[in-house]
C-alpha cells in the first residue's frame, strides 16, 4: 500500500484528533460476499 498523506479536507477532518493526541482506527470489513451478513444478502432479503 502506498502512503496517503493527510492534506486538505482530509487533514481538516482529523485535525481535532491530532491536536489532542486522540487515536483514530478505521478498517473495512469486506462483507459483500458473506451469505448471511453481506450487503447483497441484506438487499435480497
C-alpha positions in Angstrom: 0.0 0.0 0.0 1.1 3.5 -0.8 1.2 6.2 1.9 -1.8 8.5 1.8 -0.8 11.9 3.3 -3.4 13.8 5.2 -3.7 17.1 3.3 -6.5 19.5 2.5 -10.0 18.4 3.5 -8.7 15.0 4.8 -6.4 16.8 7.2 -9.2 19.1 8.4 -11.4 16.1 9.2 -8.8 14.7 11.6 -7.2 17.9 12.9 -9.0 18.0 16.2 -7.9 14.4 16.9 -4.3 15.2 16.1 -4.4 18.4 18.2 -5.5 16.4 21.3 -3.5 13.2 20.7 -6.6 11.2 20.1 -6.2 7.9 18.2 -8.2 7.1 15.1 -8.7 3.5 14.0 -10.6 2.6 10.8 -10.9 -0.7 9.0 -13.1 -2.2 6.2 -14.9 -5.5 6.5 -15.5 -6.9 3.1 -19.0 -8.3 3.7 -20.3 -8.2 0.1 -19.9 -12.0 -0.4 -21.0 -13.1 3.1 -24.0 -15.3 2.7 -25.9 -14.1 5.8 -24.5 -10.6 6.7 -23.3 -9.3 3.3 -24.7 -6.3 1.6 -26.1 -8.4 -1.2 -27.9 -10.8 1.2 -29.4 -7.8 3.1 -30.6 -6.3 -0.2 -32.1 -9.6 -1.3 -33.9 -10.0 2.0 
